[in-house]
Amino acid sequence: MITIRPMVSSDLPVARNLWSTAEGVELAEGDSEAELREYLARNPGASQVAMLGEHLIGAVLAGHDGRRGLLYHLAVSPGHRGKGIGRRLVHESLSILNDQGVRRVLILVARDNPSGRDFWARCGWESLEFAEAMGIDL
């Protein structure tokens, strides 16, 4: 039986390993275990993991700035894809963010990740043609 629960700090090593091997997910600056531990503390309960018994098989990082929510790094182990686990993880994170007063949530999907783009579109997410993500390393 697969259960969904909030991510805790002790999940981070396995979640980071899942993310580092998942197609279309990129760990970058700000994704060290220590930095993610701080992120979880600032956004309690928003990030979720899928568990099959004691085994972490899916994870999503979620949080907000008080105005907009963000989802990062959704991944499900290859042997468990296509079973609705990703949708369940997203649904739970969105429910938590909604309960915290967030009304708009954003994601970043790599342009070279067509399967990821298809997944998010099937889940009802829309491409924001009027905006483009930009960034700067500090």
Legacy VTK file of the C-alpha trace (Angstrom):
# vtk DataFile Version 3.0
C-alpha trace
ASCII
DATASET POLYDATA
POINTS 138 float
0.000 0.000 0.000
1.367 3.395 -1.021
1.014 6.202 1.485
1.623 9.920 1.061
2.999 11.889 3.998
4.866 15.143 4.649
8.570 15.058 3.889
10.897 15.243 6.891
14.618 15.979 7.048
15.541 12.314 7.340
13.905 11.706 3.914
16.297 14.090 2.169
19.179 11.709 1.344
16.847 9.254 -0.423
14.776 12.034 -2.030
17.932 13.748 -3.328
19.095 10.434 -4.784
15.714 9.943 -6.499
15.801 13.491 -7.878
19.400 13.171 -9.072
18.528 10.131 -11.186
15.116 11.287 -12.461
14.821 12.419 -16.055
13.973 16.119 -16.255
14.890 16.889 -12.628
18.048 18.840 -11.956
19.619 19.395 -8.565
21.378 22.747 -8.555
22.513 25.498 -6.219
20.264 25.614 -3.179
19.681 21.858 -3.273
22.269 20.677 -0.768
20.882 18.579 2.058
21.474 21.412 4.548
19.712 23.984 2.336
16.771 21.659 1.728
16.498 21.008 5.466
16.098 24.778 5.953
13.513 24.886 3.147
11.458 22.173 4.853
11.612 24.102 8.136
10.351 27.300 6.417
7.550 25.401 4.669
6.386 22.781 7.180
4.192 20.034 5.782
4.096 21.293 2.188
6.645 18.897 0.655
5.458 15.305 0.325
6.838 11.801 -0.104
5.238 8.596 -1.360
6.119 5.528 0.657
5.744 1.861 -0.195
6.232 0.341 3.214
9.538 1.771 4.400
10.728 2.663 0.883
10.523 6.200 -0.484
9.297 5.896 -4.077
8.272 9.478 -4.846
8.855 13.015 -3.655
7.933 16.612 -4.370
9.373 19.756 -2.839
6.819 22.503 -2.175
6.678 25.858 -0.459
5.601 29.462 -0.740
6.697 33.003 -0.091
3.379 34.080 1.436
1.964 35.008 -1.968
2.918 32.416 -4.594
3.556 28.739 -4.189
6.261 26.771 -5.954
6.649 23.077 -6.663
10.064 21.616 -7.401
11.581 18.242 -8.167
8.548 15.999 -8.593
9.833 12.468 -9.203
8.531 8.932 -8.877
10.733 5.833 -9.084
10.621 4.370 -12.607
8.965 1.110 -11.525
6.077 2.996 -9.921
5.239 5.551 -12.611
1.864 5.615 -14.327
-0.008 4.678 -11.129
-1.143 8.157 -10.105
1.531 8.616 -7.453
2.846 11.865 -8.952
-0.690 13.247 -9.095
-1.278 12.258 -5.459
1.940 13.969 -4.360
1.014 17.149 -6.250
-2.578 17.089 -4.973
-1.460 16.814 -1.351
1.103 19.611 -1.680
-1.427 21.871 -3.412
-3.987 21.149 -0.701
-1.504 22.167 2.009
-0.528 25.335 0.125
-4.198 26.199 -0.395
-4.849 25.737 3.339
-1.981 28.167 3.965
-3.682 30.825 1.823
-1.742 30.364 -1.416
-3.924 30.861 -4.499
-1.397 30.517 -7.359
1.353 27.926 -7.675
4.159 27.902 -10.224
6.526 25.248 -11.528
9.581 25.249 -13.761
9.622 22.574 -16.457
12.683 22.150 -18.629
12.072 22.816 -22.308
13.873 19.579 -23.148
11.553 17.502 -20.940
8.535 16.670 -23.134
7.261 13.890 -20.871
7.337 16.277 -17.909
5.552 18.975 -19.899
2.909 16.425 -20.963
2.405 15.279 -17.356
1.845 18.808 -16.079
-0.509 19.661 -18.963
-2.563 16.518 -18.268
-2.809 17.670 -14.645
-4.321 20.989 -15.752
-1.264 23.241 -15.566
-0.926 25.913 -18.225
2.124 27.270 -19.956
2.598 30.958 -19.184
3.275 32.374 -22.641
3.438 35.919 -21.240
6.322 35.111 -18.881
9.700 33.429 -19.003
11.659 32.200 -16.024
14.890 34.115 -15.433
17.560 33.724 -12.773
20.910 34.856 -11.462
23.459 32.989 -9.378
24.651 34.841 -6.293
LINES 1 139
138 0 1 2 3 4 5 6 7 8 9 10 11 12 13 14 15 16 17 18 19 20 21 22 23 24 25 26 27 28 29 30 31 32 33 34 35 36 37 38 39 40 41 42 43 44 45 46 47 48 49 50 51 52 53 54 55 56 57 58 59 60 61 62 63 64 65 66 67 68 69 70 71 72 73 74 75 76 77 78 79 80 81 82 83 84 85 86 87 88 89 90 91 92 93 94 95 96 97 98 99 100 101 102 103 104 105 106 107 108 109 110 111 112 113 114 115 116 117 118 119 120 121 122 123 124 125 126 127 128 129 130 131 132 133 134 135 136 137
